[in-house]
Amino acid sequence: VMCLEVKEGESAPPPPQSEAKPGFFKGFLIYFRECLGHPIYRNYILVSIMWYMVSGCTNPFITLLMNETLKLNMGDMGTLFALNAAASVLVLYPVGWACDRFGPLLITIITLVVQVVVSVAAFFLVNDKLTMTVYLVMSAVPLVSWKLASFATSVKIFPKARFGQFLSALNVFGTGSMVVGNMLIGALIDFFNDDYRIAFAWAGFFAVAALTCMLLVLRCYKRLGGPGDYTAPEPG
């Protein structure tokens, strides 16, 4: 359906490029310098890195918490994951409306605040099937909110002519950080004698770090014109 119905509009031809092309390693240096050259881009990439540490490094250990600590069987776990997915569907529309109404940067900040609260509460309160059910339903809110609000924020702050480049940078740095993050959280849980509840503390810590960086993004955004007059800075 998308191939048949979605048509790309006309766009201007790309600017002429000089014949001299940088070498392989120099090309990477230029890429990183352009993506990290301005504080608003640098801080937003840090936000993304911190979020990857929250969402990408904790889920396997929360699953182990359900199975090995809370002793839930596979049927119970499947039911809880289904409830999490159902809650995610219900959150999609109101979050999309809120991004349009209040702006994606504000919704991203609220998302991170909710993630901090959910993670800290889970660390202290999750101890059985019922509390795990409440956690999985509540965790759907920041998870879905992040997917919508962060992408809308990317569209808002990144230069349109280089959007693909900057979006790739979010994934390069984000998924790269998961390589280190998964090793660290695994070692940390080993240190605490397989206490998988540490995953909640880990998520709360990095959600606070992401929130701090996102507030810096908002400050830069306002200095550069804010909602009405923002112009994306020249890369590099």
Residue pairs with C-beta under 8 A, 6 or more apart in sequence:
21 27
22 30
30 236
31 165
31 169
32 169
33 236
34 162
34 165
34 235
34 236
35 41
35 45
35 165
35 166
35 169
35 235
36 42
36 45
37 235
37 236
38 220
38 233
38 235
38 236
39 216
39 220
40 157
40 217
40 220
40 221
40 224
40 233
41 157
41 158
41 166
41 169
41 233
41 235
43 213
43 214
43 216
43 217
43 220
44 153
44 154
44 157
44 170
44 213
44 214
44 217
45 169
45 170
45 173
46 210
46 213
47 108
47 150
47 210
47 213
47 214
47 217
48 150
48 170
48 173
48 174
49 173
49 174
49 177
50 206
50 207
50 209
50 210
50 213
51 112
51 146
51 150
51 174
51 206
51 207
51 210
52 174
52 175
52 177
52 178
52 181
53 177
53 178
53 181
53 202
53 206
54 115
54 119
54 202
54 203
54 206
54 207
54 210
55 143
55 146
56 174
56 175
56 178
56 181
56 182
57 178
57 181
57 182
57 184
57 185
57 199
57 202
58 185
58 199
58 200
58 202
58 203
60 182
61 185
61 186
61 189
61 196
61 198
61 199
62 196
62 199
62 200
63 77
64 196
65 126
65 196
65 197
65 199
66 72
66 76
66 77
66 80
66 132
67 77
68 194
68 196
69 196
69 197
70 127
70 128
70 129
70 132
72 80
72 129
72 132
76 129
80 129
80 132
80 133
80 136
81 136
83 133
83 136
83 137
84 136
84 137
84 139
84 140
85 140
87 136
87 137
87 140
87 141
88 140
88 143
88 144
91 140
91 141
91 144
91 145
92 144
92 148
95 107
95 144
95 145
95 148
95 149
96 148
98 107
99 107
99 148
99 149
99 152
103 156
103 227
104 148
104 149
104 150
104 152
104 153
104 155
104 156
105 153
105 156
105 157
105 214
105 217
105 218
105 221
106 218
107 145
107 148
107 149
107 152
108 145
108 146
108 149
108 150
108 153
108 214
109 211
109 214
109 215
109 218
110 145
111 141
111 142
111 145
111 146
111 149
111 150
112 142
112 207
112 210
112 211
112 214
113 211
114 141
114 142
114 145
115 142
115 146
115 203
115 204
115 207
115 210
116 204
116 207
116 208
116 211
118 135
118 138
118 139
118 141
118 142
119 200
119 201
119 203
119 204
119 207
120 200
120 204
121 135
122 131
122 135
122 139
122 200
123 197
123 200
123 201
123 204
125 131
125 135
126 132
126 135
126 197
126 200
153 217
154 163
154 166
154 167
154 170
155 163
156 230
157 217
157 221
157 230
157 232
158 166
158 167
158 232
159 166
159 232
159 233
159 234
159 235
160 232
162 235
165 235
166 235
185 198
185 199
185 202
188 198
188 202
189 195
189 196
189 198
189 199
192 198
221 230
224 230
224 231
224 233
225 231
